[in-house]
Amino acid sequence: MSTPKTSITVETQVKATIEKVWDSWTNSKHITQWNQASPDWHTPYAENDLRIGGLFKSTMAAKDGSMSFDFWGTYTNVIPHRMIEYTMGDDRKAKIIFEEKGSEVKVIETFEAEGENSIELQRAGWQAILDSFKKHTESL
């Protein structure tokens, strides 16, 4: 019997239409603009095949060239403008819910923690990326 994985949830409220939020979240040209946890990192490459069974991949890299890694996975459920579920390359699961709230969209992201970094560090990193997404999307 396997041990249940710890889930972590991060969220934000974006002042934009659901169409703009969805496009910013799913379009590779936007993903490369917001997918970083700090100013010294960036995403020079992203591809996204947003459909059940489709693959996504983004390369996250330190701007000084000292380190990079690919973040990838497979979509398991996609409901346009409402929800995305996927399995990461290491078999962890994630779910993103998009809730329209008047002129804003609440984005709720839940993911299974990995065992290498602390829960607090993972939560802070994913929240920083979500905050970067909010800032980028609201600037469009």
Steps between C-alpha positions, in 0.01 A plus 500: 500500500643838402513798732263781401681802360477839664304754295587869494262773385588851384261759361464851368233740378568643152335823383425386144240316296488121503602504132812704573591289804454175306707625204778623727508167687493275192676690219873425468582861408360608839638207701854608409422845644365404844632152588768587755516516877757782518652766272826303462314213326312485172327258262674521162289219350142376537276274296141412581260250342191579708279192460447177691811294430686808376847582628640821642862591560681809619868556560568699814851645522714726714571816300872467577504160324603308813200266505190393308237228503197391300156495661265277304195284519184367337151648519239267651200735497431834332178698535555830314481809724428280805759233585825332400636178650833341416756244606857625527795309361570355847138373535381773736155642428389863473168678452427863413153646546395830340200667673343813351423751776345805334780686320767273649606138478608297801772249405539209743790264439542177697794266450656198665821584683832344407726353769819696440402851619301612803125559469560867587760542225278332240199711601708820486647412158167410337335806658777723362440359151125556541567858614715551188211363290258750663736793437558403136132435426381824658757694292361371167 
